[in-house]
Amino acid sequence: MDREWNDSQPIYRQLRDRVVAMILDGVLKEGDPLPSVRNVAAEYRVNPLTVLKGYQQLVDEGLVETRRGRGMFINTGARSLLLQGERQKFLGEEWPRVQATIQRLGLTAEELLNGANHRPSSDDAQSKPADSNPSEEERKP
C-alpha cells in the first residue's frame, strides 16, 4: 500500500479504498487475513481508531468478516461483489464522460482499439512524418 495520504478525503476512506484495490488486483484473496489494526497504524503512522473505522466500512459492506480473537478476513465472494459495484460505478459515473470525450474528438472504434495497443515512444513524439507541413522557422532561408 502507498504510504502517502491526500487531503481530498478522510484517511479511513483512503485506507478502505486501498484494501478494495488490493482485493480487486488479487493481492488479497478470499479467506486471506487483513493486516492487523496495530500493524497498519504503526506502519502508516495513523491512529488505530482510523484504521479500525476503515476496516469497519469493509465489514459493513460485507467484504470482510471479523473472527473474534483471530482478526479480520476477506469474505468469500468479496471480489465478485466489488467487481459488480465497480463496473456499475464506472458505467454510471465515468463512462458518460469518456463517451462524451470520444464523441467530441470524433474517434472511431478502430482508432480506440489501435490506440490502446499503440503507446507512442519518445522517438515517435520527437520525429515528424516526412509529409508534415514545415513550421515557419523551418521555411525561413
Phi and psi in degrees as a GROMACS rama.xvg file:
@    title "Ramachandran Plot"
@    xaxis  label "Phi"
@    yaxis  label "Psi"
@TYPE xy
-69.7513  140.637  ASP-2
-90.2279  -5.41525  ARG-3
-90.6053  141.305  GLU-4
-116.598  147.126  TRP-5
-111.778  164.066  ASN-6
-88.2088  0.0687112  ASP-7
-75.4869  -22.3678  SER-8
-151.055  161.571  GLN-9
-60.4805  150.815  PRO-10
-60.6414  -39.4641  ILE-11
-61.3208  -34.4318  TYR-12
-71.9846  -39.6908  ARG-13
-63.9043  -39.8704  GLN-14
-62.6117  -45.25  LEU-15
-58.8078  -45.5921  ARG-16
-63.728  -35.1784  ASP-17
-68.395  -39.4515  ARG-18
-65.6698  -41.8123  VAL-19
-58.9629  -45.4793  VAL-20
-61.2551  -39.2792  ALA-21
-65.4867  -35.6511  MET-22
-69.0211  -46.5516  ILE-23
-63.223  -36.5606  LEU-24
-79.724  -6.3655  ASP-25
84.1178  6.98099  GLY-26
-68.6745  -42.7282  VAL-27
-107.037  125.509  LEU-28
-107.962  165.447  LYS-29
-55.8684  131.766  GLU-30
91.2705  -13.2996  GLY-31
-72.4603  146.089  ASP-32
-80.295  147.395  PRO-33
-78.7268  151.707  LEU-34
-59.0645  147.436  PRO-35
-63.8931  151.879  SER-36
-56.3239  -44.6654  VAL-37
-63.099  -42.9615  ARG-38
-63.4988  -44.9917  ASN-39
-64.2065  -44.1381  VAL-40
-60.3619  -43.5038  ALA-41
-69.2207  -43.8764  ALA-42
-66.075  -39.1664  GLU-43
-101.481  3.84413  TYR-44
53.8007  51.3095  ARG-45
-124.879  163.441  VAL-46
-67.0583  136.304  ASN-47
-57.0205  -30.3926  PRO-48
-67.082  -30.5495  LEU-49
-66.1506  -45.0026  THR-50
-62.5945  -45.5088  VAL-51
-59.9307  -39.954  LEU-52
-64.8212  -41.2776  LYS-53
-63.8208  -44.2359  GLY-54
-64.6465  -37.7637  TYR-55
-63.4484  -34.227  GLN-56
-61.5354  -40.0456  GLN-57
-64.5648  -38.2769  LEU-58
-64.7095  -45.9598  VAL-59
-61.4431  -30.9232  ASP-60
-83.5909  -5.03941  GLU-61
79.9152  16.1669  GLY-62
-89.3624  -26.4941  LEU-63
-132.721  147.337  VAL-64
-122.361  148.488  GLU-65
-97.5001  128.143  THR-66
-110.999  110.33  ARG-67
-51.2939  125.23  ARG-68
81.5466  -7.149  GLY-69
-118.278  -25.8682  ARG-70
121.262  -160.647  GLY-71
-113.794  140.228  MET-72
-131.73  148.274  PHE-73
-69.9309  128.343  ILE-74
-72.5924  154.3  ASN-75
-65.2678  133.97  THR-76
85.2691  2.77812  GLY-77
-62.4973  -43.9482  ALA-78
-64.4059  -42.387  ARG-79
-61.8835  -43.3046  SER-80
-62.1663  -43.5198  LEU-81
-65.5866  -43.9506  LEU-82
-59.9291  -43.4869  LEU-83
-60.6693  -48.134  GLN-84
-64.0206  -43.367  GLY-85
-67.2235  -37.3762  GLU-86
-63.9789  -45.1772  ARG-87
-62.2258  -42.4383  GLN-88
-62.1021  -44.3814  LYS-89
-61.3671  -49.5757  PHE-90
-65.4695  -33.3028  LEU-91
-84.7325  -34.1742  GLY-92
-107.886  -45.5089  GLU-93
-91.9611  -40.2316  GLU-94
-58.4204  -43.2629  TRP-95
-55.6068  -38.0816  PRO-96
-69.0488  -42.5765  ARG-97
-63.3475  -45.3523  VAL-98
-62.1593  -41.4638  GLN-99
-62.354  -39.9841  ALA-100
-65.7925  -42.3891  THR-101
-59.5417  -45.8555  ILE-102
-66.3867  -41.9461  GLN-103
-60.8381  -38.0452  ARG-104
-86.1178  -9.5851  LEU-105
68.4243  32.2875  GLY-106
-77.7527  142.828  LEU-107
-96.0128  164.83  THR-108
-59.8053  -39.1309  ALA-109
-63.2766  -43.0034  GLU-110
-64.0276  -39.1399  GLU-111
-64.543  -44.9263  LEU-112
-66.7221  -41.4706  LEU-113
-68.6664  -37.6921  ASN-114
-65.6198  -33.7646  GLY-115
-69.1562  -28.4636  ALA-116
-91.3894  -16.4787  ASN-117
-112.613  113.39  HIS-118
-103.411  119.825  ARG-119
-63.7948  135.635  PRO-120
-90.6504  172.952  SER-121
-64.5767  -29.4049  SER-122
-66.2114  -40.4652  ASP-123
-61.7448  -41.1652  ASP-124
-69.293  -32.1974  ALA-125
-88.0445  -28.8884  GLN-126
-87.6279  147.045  SER-127
-110.169  145.829  LYS-128
-64.5057  151.929  PRO-129
-63.376  -30.7244  ALA-130
-91.5795  10.5442  ASP-131
-75.7386  154.257  SER-132
-73.6383  133.157  ASN-133
-71.9642  151.094  PRO-134
-73.8934  170.036  SER-135
-58.2437  -41.8435  GLU-136
-65.659  -35.0575  GLU-137
-71.1197  -25.6735  GLU-138
-81.1181  -20.4161  ARG-139
-68.9862  139.25  LYS-140
